[in-house]
Every structure is written in structure tokens, then in C-alpha cells.
Amino acid sequence: MNRLYLGIFLFLPLFLASQNDYLESRERMIADGIKSRGVKDKATLRALLEVPRHLFVPQEIRSQAYRDGPLPIGFGQTISQPYIVAFMTEAIRPESNFKVLEIGTGSGYQAAILSRIVDSVYTIEIIDELHLRSNKQLKELGYNNVLTKSADGYYGWEDKGPFDAIVVTAAAEFVPPPLIAQLKEGGRMIIPVGTPFATQQLLMVTKKGGKTKSRNLMFVRFVPFTRKSE
């Protein structure tokens, strides 16, 4: 047998076993850390099962990818814990025709989850290195309905708005007015608001009649909302 084909023949069972292990890990993650805590939206749960979270974390910590906690991804940033990703996704009530804006691409995982549910995702990352890395990963994995850019997320993405929903994955001291302006009538924005490096409120901001209302969904702890001036 040709050595190349022999190598493929020997490697394939190991590769398939590894992928099955990751699938089982995702199933356990969903059952133990997400469904058991009240997340019920079928589209959200399906997306969490489909998206390979381990490919969005650094190679050296992939063994921890499916535990229910945040993980470092470099540059002082983290990939949010799976439960928070699921909770925020379900909270915006995503539909298949939605156009969603995400502020804080980070690893690209939240954008990938959203992309499995909605029509299009526009995601902004202020750290150039993370933007390049996540953009490359999203493209390589075939998430073609995600468009990324490196910019100050405070200003949103005006020429692509308005958006059916906005997901902010960094803690701001207040809700940025440009994001409110880019939220559609009837739209929903989920955003952590509060003091950096402390406990914040995860707010649901809704827009009706040109006015907004907000309510606290839970207390959380996110990395700070970084600005270009900082």
C-alpha cells in the first residue's frame, strides 16, 4: 500500500474518534451547564451543538473548551462561558431573517453561534490581532454570513444598520447612544453595563416608539469595553 494512503488509513480512525469526543463534550456541556439552567430555545441549543467551541480557544487549553467558564484568548480578553453565550443568544429572541450586530468579536465564537440562527452577523473587534485571527477562523470554518471589521465598537456599524438585535460582549459604563440609534424599532440589545473589573448588570434594552427601556437580567462580570482613545 502506498505510504500516503497507509498514513491516511491509520490516522482517520484517530481523527474521527477525536471529533466524536468533542461532540460528546458539547452534548454534556449543553445538558449539564445550559439546558439544566433554563435555556430552552431550540435554535440556540442546536447552534451550540454544531459550533466546535474548541477551535475558538488557544491550542494549549482546548481540553478545557467545554467546561462552563470563560477562558483566556490573549490580549487580556476571554471567550465567554458557554452558559452566558447561550443565555445572551436566547435573550435577543433570534429569528432566521435577523440582521445582528455584535460588539466585541474576540475569538469569534459568539458570532459563529449567531450565524447558525440568523441571516447575517456584523461583528466589530477593536484589537487588530484578535480581529485578524477571528476573521481567519470564521472564514476557514465556513461561517460566510459573518462580516467582521476592526474598529471602535462604540460607534457601531452605521452603514449596515439598523439591526434587529445587538449583542455587546464587553462591559460599558453606559449604553452607547450610537448603538441605540442603530437598533431597529422593536429591536433588542443585550449589554453588560457597570464598572470595569467589577460586577455589572446584564441589561436588556428594547426600543419602541423611538424610546428605549432597559431591565437587568442578571449580574455578570465581563472584560471592559475598550475605546480607541484608551
C-alpha positions, 0 to 999 in steps of 0.5 A: 500500500502506498505510504500516503494512503497507509498514513491516511488509513491509520490516522482517520480512525484517530481523527474521527474518534477525536471529533466524536469526543468533542461532540460528546463534550458539547452534548454534556456541556449543553445538558449539564451547564445550559439546558439544566439552567433554563435555556430552552430555545431550540435554535440556540441549543442546536447552534451550540451543538454544531459550533466546535467551541474548541477551535475558538480557544488557544491550542494549549487549553482546548481540553478545557473548551467545554467546561462552563467558564470563560477562558483566556484568548490573549490580549487580556480578553476571554471567550465567554462561558458557554452558559452566558453565550447561550443565555445572551443568544436566547435573550435577543429572541433570534429569528432566521431573517435577523440582521445582528450586530455584535460588539466585541468579536474576540475569538469569534465564537459568539458570532459563529453561534449567531450565524447558525440562527440568523441571516447575517452577523456584523461583528466589530473587534477593536484589537487588530490581532484578535480581529485578524485571527477571528476573521481567519477562523470564521472564514476557514470554518465556513461561517460566510454570513459573518462580516467582521471589521476592526474598529471602535465598537462604540460607534457601531456599524452605521452603514449596515444598520439598523439591526434587529438585535445587538449583542455587546460582549464587553462591559460599558459604563453606559449604553452607547447612544450610537448603538441605540440609534442603530437598533431597529424599532422593536429591536433588542440589545443585550449589554453588560453595563457597570464598572470595569473589573467589577460586577455589572448588570446584564441589561436588556434594552428594547426600543419602541416608539423611538424610546428605549427601556432597559431591565437587568437580567442578571449580574455578570462580570465581563472584560471592559469595553475598550475605546480607541482613545484608551 
